Amino acid sequence: MPVLEFASLVLLGALGWFWLDGLRARDAAVAAARRACESEGLQFLDDTVSFAGIKLERDDEGALRLRRVYNFEYSDTGDNRRRGSVVMLGRRVILLNVGLRAVPDQRTLH
């Protein structure tokens, strides 16, 4: 087998792995965002996440993993759209942000 054909097959295999790994990470991010919104009483809008970035990072054991960031939108009132984010290291959620929500002030000044 010529070297160019072998290199092409290796490249095609690597791209296939990258694509499938990205789909699995995206599915995990959607599930994490959905659970977070449900636990906070928020509406998870559009039932999806959007890709925001990727880079290499080491996990706790020192292995190189892909760190992917996904954004999503949620609503706390049903009339607005707010942004949240999920940071994945491999297929593990390392950070989930649903933003800051205003807490009603129960104090009185008199």
C-alpha positions as CSV (number, residue, x, y, z in Angstrom):
1,M,0.0,0.0,0.0
2,P,1.5,3.3,-1.0
3,V,2.3,5.8,1.8
4,L,-0.1,8.4,0.5
5,E,-3.1,6.0,0.6
6,F,-2.1,4.9,4.1
7,A,-1.8,8.5,5.3
8,S,-5.2,9.3,3.8
9,L,-6.8,6.4,5.6
10,V,-5.3,7.4,8.9
11,L,-6.4,11.0,8.4
12,L,-10.0,9.8,7.4
13,G,-10.1,7.6,10.5
14,A,-8.9,10.4,12.8
15,L,-11.6,12.8,11.3
16,G,-14.2,10.1,11.9
17,W,-13.2,9.6,15.5
18,F,-13.1,13.4,16.1
19,W,-16.6,13.8,14.6
20,L,-18.1,10.9,16.7
21,D,-16.4,12.1,19.9
22,G,-17.8,15.6,19.3
23,L,-21.3,14.2,18.9
24,R,-21.0,12.2,22.1
25,A,-19.7,15.3,24.0
26,R,-22.5,17.4,22.5
27,D,-25.1,14.9,23.6
28,A,-23.7,14.9,27.1
29,A,-23.7,18.8,27.1
30,V,-27.4,18.8,26.1
31,A,-28.3,16.4,28.8
32,A,-26.4,18.4,31.5
33,A,-27.9,21.7,30.4
34,R,-31.4,20.1,30.4
35,R,-30.9,18.7,33.9
36,A,-29.6,22.0,35.2
37,C,-32.5,24.0,33.8
38,E,-35.0,21.5,35.2
39,S,-33.4,21.6,38.7
40,E,-33.4,25.4,38.7
41,G,-37.0,25.7,37.4
42,L,-35.8,27.2,34.1
43,Q,-37.0,26.6,30.5
44,F,-34.2,25.0,28.3
45,L,-34.8,26.8,25.0
46,D,-34.5,25.1,21.6
47,D,-33.4,21.8,23.3
48,T,-29.9,22.2,21.9
49,V,-26.4,23.6,22.6
50,S,-24.1,25.5,20.2
51,F,-20.4,25.0,19.8
52,A,-18.3,27.8,21.2
53,G,-14.7,26.6,21.3
54,I,-12.2,23.7,21.6
55,K,-8.7,23.3,22.9
56,L,-6.4,20.7,24.4
57,E,-6.2,20.5,28.2
58,R,-4.9,18.0,30.7
59,D,-7.3,16.2,33.1
60,D,-6.7,15.4,36.7
61,E,-4.6,12.3,35.8
62,G,-2.5,14.3,33.4
63,A,-3.9,12.9,30.2
64,L,-4.6,15.2,27.3
65,R,-8.3,15.7,26.6
66,L,-10.3,17.9,24.3
67,R,-11.9,20.8,26.3
68,R,-15.1,21.9,24.5
69,V,-17.3,24.8,25.3
70,Y,-21.0,24.9,24.4
71,N,-23.5,27.7,24.8
72,F,-27.2,27.3,25.3
73,E,-30.2,29.5,25.9
74,Y,-32.7,29.3,28.7
75,S,-35.6,31.4,30.1
76,D,-36.5,32.2,33.6
77,T,-39.8,34.0,32.9
78,G,-40.8,32.5,29.6
79,D,-40.5,36.0,27.9
80,N,-36.8,36.3,27.7
81,R,-33.7,34.5,26.5
82,R,-30.6,34.2,28.7
83,R,-27.3,32.5,27.9
84,G,-25.7,29.6,29.7
85,S,-22.7,27.5,29.0
86,V,-21.3,24.0,29.5
87,V,-17.6,23.2,29.6
88,M,-16.7,19.6,28.8
89,L,-13.4,17.9,29.4
90,G,-13.6,14.8,27.3
91,R,-17.2,13.7,27.9
92,R,-17.2,14.9,31.5
93,V,-18.9,18.2,32.5
94,I,-16.4,20.4,34.4
95,L,-18.4,23.6,34.5
96,L,-22.0,24.5,33.9
97,N,-23.2,28.1,34.1
98,V,-26.8,29.2,34.0
99,G,-26.0,32.8,34.7
100,L,-27.0,35.0,37.6
101,R,-30.6,35.3,38.5
102,A,-32.0,38.2,40.5
103,V,-33.1,37.4,44.0
104,P,-36.0,39.4,45.2
105,D,-35.1,41.6,48.2
106,Q,-37.3,40.8,51.2
107,R,-36.0,43.5,53.4
108,T,-38.0,46.6,54.3
109,L,-36.4,49.9,55.0
110,H,-38.9,51.2,57.6
